[in-house]
Amino acid sequence: MAVPVDRLYPLIAIAALAAATVWLERVATGENDRPAADVRIEPDFIGAHIRMVSFKEDGRQHYELLADRIIHHPVDDRTEFENPRITYVRQDLPLTIRARHGESIDKGEQVFLTGNVQVFRDAAKEDERMHLDSDSLTLWPKEERAESSDPVAIRQGSTSAHADGMVADNLGGSLLLKGNTRVTIPRSTRNPS
């Protein structure tokens, strides 16, 4: 039995409308708006025995970063470091920060250090070297600020401090010990004159 042509017109119109809708969606979306099928998940950069130097606006060295291995992940713009060592030199007194692992985000604006974090500050002639230990440290390298919510132990000569956490500002010269804090300062053996 033959179907009259006038009954096929609504079906042809619906098929044409569906095809036009698909075509319009593809034109409106464009190639750039579609999710990339080939998003790179693996690292785009891996390096060994890396030395990176950051400079101030006046051209002087601000800090140096050394790492045994560096891995950059382009998906989230995250960089991992194995055994990172960061050194600042101010007034010929180096401040060195070491850890087993590091991870930077925001184009290096923030660095998370974990695993046996140690900070050493060389001292002027009349003082002794300062040493800080913690399990983790969040560092803002350009601002020379650091913070830890893990317990910290600080030693300088026979003076020691232990706290539940800390906030440090190297440029401002301040150190805030947080939580349960214990400080031991030995009596001075000098005679007051």
RANOR-V609143 format. One record per pair of residues at least 4 apart in sequence whose C-alpha atoms are under 7 Angstrom apart, sorted by the first residue. I is the first residue (numbers start at 1). J is the second residue. Records with the same first field share a line. If there is no record, write none. Layout:
I = J, J
This chain:
5 = 9
8 = 12
9 = 13
10 = 14
11 = 15
12 = 16
13 = 17
14 = 18
15 = 19
16 = 20
17 = 21
18 = 22
19 = 23
20 = 24
21 = 25
22 = 26
23 = 27
24 = 28
25 = 29
26 = 30
29 = 33, 34
30 = 34
40 = 75
41 = 75
42 = 73
43 = 71, 72, 73, 74
44 = 72, 73, 74
45 = 71, 72
46 = 70, 71, 72
47 = 69, 70, 71
48 = 68, 69, 70
49 = 67, 68, 69
50 = 66, 67, 68, 69
51 = 65, 66, 67
52 = 64, 65, 66
53 = 63, 64, 65
54 = 61, 62, 63, 64
55 = 59, 60, 61, 62
56 = 60, 61, 62
62 = 88
63 = 86, 87, 88, 89
64 = 86, 87, 88
65 = 84, 85, 86, 87
66 = 84, 85, 86
67 = 81, 82, 83, 84, 85
68 = 82, 83
69 = 81, 82
70 = 79, 80, 81, 82
71 = 79, 80, 81
72 = 77, 78, 79, 80
73 = 77, 78, 79
74 = 78
77 = 105
78 = 103, 104, 105
79 = 103, 104, 105
80 = 102, 103, 104
81 = 101, 102, 103
82 = 100, 101, 102
83 = 99, 100, 101
84 = 98, 99, 100, 101, 102
85 = 96, 97, 98, 99
86 = 96, 97, 98
87 = 94, 95, 96, 97
88 = 94, 95, 96
89 = 93, 94, 95
90 = 94
93 = 122, 123
94 = 121, 122
95 = 120, 121, 122
96 = 119, 120, 121
97 = 118, 119, 120
98 = 117, 118, 119
99 = 113, 114, 115, 116, 117, 118
100 = 114, 115, 116
101 = 113, 114, 115
102 = 111, 112, 113, 114
103 = 111, 112, 113
104 = 108, 110, 111, 112
105 = 109, 110, 111
106 = 110
109 = 140, 141, 142
110 = 139, 140, 141
111 = 138, 139, 140
112 = 137, 138, 139
113 = 117, 136, 137, 138
114 = 135, 136, 137
115 = 135, 136
116 = 134, 135
117 = 133, 134, 135, 136, 137
118 = 132, 133, 134
119 = 131, 132, 133
120 = 130, 131, 132
121 = 129, 130, 131
122 = 129, 130
123 = 127, 128, 129
128 = 156, 157
129 = 156, 157
130 = 155, 156
131 = 154, 155, 156
132 = 152, 153, 154, 155
133 = 152, 153, 154
134 = 150, 151, 152, 153
135 = 150
136 = 148, 150
137 = 146, 147, 148
138 = 146, 147, 148
139 = 145, 146, 147
140 = 144, 145, 146
141 = 145
144 = 169, 170, 171
145 = 168, 169, 170
146 = 167, 168, 169
147 = 166, 167, 168
148 = 165, 166, 167
149 = 164, 165, 166
150 = 164, 165
151 = 163, 164, 165
152 = 162, 163, 164, 165
153 = 161, 162, 163
154 = 160, 161, 162
155 = 159, 160, 161
156 = 160
158 = 186
159 = 184, 185, 186
160 = 183, 184, 185
161 = 182, 183, 184
162 = 181, 182, 183
163 = 177, 178, 179, 180, 181, 182
164 = 178, 179, 180, 181
165 = 177, 178, 179
166 = 176, 177, 178
167 = 175, 176, 177
168 = 174, 175, 176
169 = 173, 174, 175
170 = 174
177 = 181
